[in-house]
Amino acid sequence: MATLKDVAEKVGVSITTVSRVMNGRGAISRETRDKVFAAMKELNYFPNEMARSLGNKSSHLIGLIVPYIDHAFFWHPDSCY
């Protein structure tokens, strides 16, 4: 799995520059932005959403508590024990 550092090394820029491109912050040239996105695609890089949620303080996850999983309302035929 590719990391932010791998993308930065491939393009020849700093990790900070790659981060700025991904977040749309700072003055980055179109050429550098295109190179970063091309490297991300080539390396099959995608950001770790759980790691990003630490900085955003929002995980966008929903928890669900059910009383009995074997109850007919909650049971699904594909969920075998």
BASE-981585 format. One record per residue (C-alpha): residue number from 1; chain; x, y, z. Coordinates in steps of 0.001 Angstrom, whole numbers, padded with zeros to 6 digits. Each point is the difference from the previous one (the first is absolute). Example, Ala and Ser with C-alpha at 12.3 -4.5 7.8 and 13.67 -1.06 7.14 Angstrom:
BEGIN
   lumlum   nuba        xx        yy        zz
        1      A    012300   -004500    007800
        2      A    001370    003440   -000660
***
This chain:
BEGIN
   lumlum   nuba        xx        yy        zz
        1      A    000000    000000    000000
        2      A    001421    003349   -001055
        3      A    000547    002776    002514
        4      A    000054    003774   -000221
        5      A    003800   -000197    000115
        6      A    000049   -002334   -003026
        7      A   -002086    002460   -002012
        8      A    002258    002901    001020
        9      A    003161   -001897   -000964
       10      A   -001446   -001028   -003371
       11      A   -000878    003596   -000909
       12      A    003117    001506    001598
       13      A   -001800    002333    002400
       14      A   -000438    000134    003768
       15      A   -002670   -001852    001957
       16      A   -001436    003411    000902
       17      A   -000497    000834   -003673
       18      A   -001854   -003268   -000602
       19      A   -002177    000692    003036
       20      A   -000781    003509   -001243
       21      A   -000982   -001353   -003410
       22      A   -002297   -002598    001571
       23      A   -001676    002534    002299
       24      A   -000170    002805   -002583
       25      A    001995    002429    002134
       26      A    002865    002279   -000861
       27      A    001277    001318   -003296
       28      A    000962   -003067   -002047
       29      A    000647    000151   -003732
       30      A   -002274   -001891   -002361
       31      A    002992   -002033   -001223
       32      A    000915   -001178    003506
       33      A   -003624   -000763    000814
       34      A   -000348   -002111   -003151
       35      A    003241   -001872    000773
       36      A   -001152   -000762    003550
       37      A   -003383   -001311   -001132
       38      A    001650   -002092   -002739
       39      A    002417   -001515    002546
       40      A   -002883   -000717    002395
       41      A   -001851   -001836   -002760
       42      A    003091   -001892   -001165
       43      A    000889   -001117    003536
       44      A   -003656   -000734    000799
       45      A    000213    002338    002989
       46      A   -003067    001048    001932
       47      A   -000105    001783    003369
       48      A   -000718   -001957    003152
       49      A   -003380    001364    001050
       50      A    000387   -001066    003630
       51      A    003287    001904    000235
       52      A   -001581    003058   -001611
       53      A   -002882   -000145    002462
       54      A    002439    000544    002882
       55      A    000836    003446   -001354
       56      A   -003563    000818   -001020
       57      A   -001429   -001272    003309
       58      A   -002789   -001628   -001997
       59      A   -000010   -003638   -001130
       60      A   -003402   -000070   -001756
       61      A   -000692   -003411    001564
       62      A   -003316   -001057    001478
       63      A   -000303   -002547    002783
       64      A   -002980   -002314    000224
       65      A   -001004   -002029    003034
       66      A   -002527   -002792   -000433
       67      A   -001392   -002028    002910
       68      A   -000007   -003454   -001626
       69      A    001658   -000826   -003290
       70      A   -001998   -003229   -000340
       71      A   -003316    001882    000170
       72      A   -001906   -000235   -003302
       73      A    000016    003780   -000473
       74      A    003827    000209    000149
       75      A    000854   -003383   -001508
       76      A    001148   -000402   -003598
       77      A    000247   -003406   -001745
       78      A    003621    000654   -001024
       79      A    001138    000649    003589
       80      A    000632   -003541    001181
       81      A    001814   -000681    003228
***
